[in-house]
Amino acid sequence: MKKVTNTDIAEYTDKSLNTINGWSGKFPKLWELVKTGAFCKKNGINIDMIKNCIQLKKLARDNDE
């Protein structure tokens, strides 16, 4: 998996690097959400893939019970 940087986030959101750096301190929840989205984008992970992972995890948990 490729790591995501604030530079990547800035490029994906069309914001300046200074803005993204500011978000990490002023709006940490927003920054974390945007960082997660940028990570997915950089690694080619889409919503359907995330849903499939959640379903597999649920199936595995149900089988353990």
Contacts in CASP RR format, 6 or more apart in sequence:
PFRMAT RR
TARGET T0000
AUTHOR 0000-0000-0000
METHOD contacts of the structure
MODEL  1
MKKVTNTDIAEYTDKSLNTINGWSGKFPKLWELVKTGAFCKKNGINIDMI
KNCIQLKKLARDNDE
1 39 0 8 1.000
1 43 0 8 1.000
2 42 0 8 1.000
2 43 0 8 1.000
3 39 0 8 1.000
4 35 0 8 1.000
4 38 0 8 1.000
4 39 0 8 1.000
4 42 0 8 1.000
6 17 0 8 1.000
6 20 0 8 1.000
6 21 0 8 1.000
6 24 0 8 1.000
7 17 0 8 1.000
8 38 0 8 1.000
8 42 0 8 1.000
9 15 0 8 1.000
9 20 0 8 1.000
9 31 0 8 1.000
9 34 0 8 1.000
9 35 0 8 1.000
9 38 0 8 1.000
10 16 0 8 1.000
10 17 0 8 1.000
10 19 0 8 1.000
10 20 0 8 1.000
12 37 0 8 1.000
12 38 0 8 1.000
12 41 0 8 1.000
13 20 0 8 1.000
13 34 0 8 1.000
13 38 0 8 1.000
20 31 0 8 1.000
20 34 0 8 1.000
22 31 0 8 1.000
23 30 0 8 1.000
23 31 0 8 1.000
23 34 0 8 1.000
24 31 0 8 1.000
25 31 0 8 1.000
39 45 0 8 1.000
40 46 0 8 1.000
40 50 0 8 1.000
END
